[in-house]
Amino acid sequence: HIIIASAGIISMTTMEWNRKVKKRMAHRSLFLLMEMHSFWTFLLCLTTLYHKSATLYAHLTMRDHSELLADAITCSIRRGAVIVSVYGSIFSQMAMALERYHASQNLATY
């Protein structure tokens, strides 16, 4: 998970930099939706990297198995951030699909 999340952060940063350097032609609504999806996916990579790094650190530094147990607040914050970013990514994909469907229905206005 740590390797994949790190690769995602690096590739999304590179993609965003290349997008700023090379202007792409896209409709404004699609461009905004793609930006929002990139944000949610980047947030997913960051939260996954943090969560898995904290888990790895706990495993490497434990002296007793009971040290792996996290209290409810810590667990809710760490897992909650990952879950929120997953749902944000899913809903941004749904919004892009709806926008593209309506764009194909109203092809004359695009």
C-alpha positions in Angstrom: 0.0 0.0 0.0 2.8 2.4 0.8 4.5 1.8 -2.5 1.3 2.2 -4.5 0.3 5.3 -2.6 3.7 6.8 -3.1 3.7 6.0 -6.8 0.2 7.6 -7.1 1.4 10.8 -5.4 4.4 11.0 -7.7 2.5 10.3 -10.8 -0.4 12.7 -10.0 2.1 15.4 -9.1 3.8 14.9 -12.5 0.5 14.8 -14.3 -0.6 18.0 -12.7 2.7 19.7 -13.5 2.5 18.5 -17.2 -1.1 19.7 -17.4 -0.1 23.2 -16.3 2.8 23.3 -18.8 0.9 21.8 -21.8 -2.6 23.3 -22.1 -5.2 20.8 -23.0 -8.5 21.7 -24.7 -11.5 20.6 -22.7 -14.9 22.0 -21.9 -14.9 24.1 -18.8 -17.3 21.8 -16.9 -15.3 18.7 -17.7 -12.1 20.5 -16.7 -13.6 21.4 -13.3 -14.8 17.8 -12.8 -11.4 16.4 -13.7 -9.8 18.8 -11.2 -12.1 17.7 -8.5 -11.5 14.0 -9.3 -7.7 14.6 -9.2 -8.1 16.3 -5.8 -10.0 13.4 -4.3 -7.7 10.8 -5.8 -4.6 12.7 -4.5 -6.2 13.0 -1.1 -6.9 9.2 -1.2 -3.2 8.6 -1.9 -2.1 10.9 0.9 -4.5 9.4 3.5 -3.6 5.9 2.5 0.1 6.7 2.7 -0.3 8.2 6.2 -2.5 5.4 7.5 -0.3 2.6 6.2 2.9 4.3 7.4 1.5 4.8 10.9 0.5 1.1 10.9 4.0 0.0 9.7 5.6 2.2 12.4 3.4 0.7 15.0 4.4 -2.8 13.9 8.1 -2.0 13.8 8.2 -0.3 17.2 5.9 -2.6 19.2 7.2 -4.4 22.2 3.9 -6.1 23.0 1.0 -7.1 20.9 -1.3 -4.8 22.9 0.5 -1.8 21.5 -1.0 -2.4 18.1 -4.5 -1.6 19.4 -5.5 2.0 18.7 -8.1 3.9 20.6 -11.5 4.7 19.0 -10.7 8.3 18.2 -7.4 7.5 16.5 -8.9 4.7 14.5 -11.9 6.8 13.4 -9.7 9.7 12.3 -7.2 7.5 10.4 -9.8 5.3 8.7 -12.4 8.0 8.4 -10.1 10.2 6.2 -9.5 7.2 3.9 -13.2 6.4 3.7 -14.2 10.0 3.0 -11.6 10.3 0.2 -12.8 7.0 -1.4 -16.4 8.2 -1.5 -15.2 11.6 -2.8 -13.4 9.9 -5.6 -16.4 7.7 -6.4 -18.8 10.6 -6.5 -16.5 12.7 -8.6 -16.4 9.8 -11.2 -20.2 9.7 -11.1 -20.4 13.4 -11.7 -18.1 13.1 -14.7 -20.1 10.3 -16.1 -23.3 12.3 -15.7 -21.8 15.4 -17.3 -20.5 13.4 -20.2 -23.9 11.7 -20.7 -25.6 15.1 -20.8 -22.9 16.5 -23.1 -23.5 13.7 -25.5 -27.3 14.3 -25.4 -26.8 18.0 -26.0 -24.0 17.7 -28.6 -25.0 20.8 -30.5 -24.2 23.1 -27.5 -20.7 21.7 -27.1 
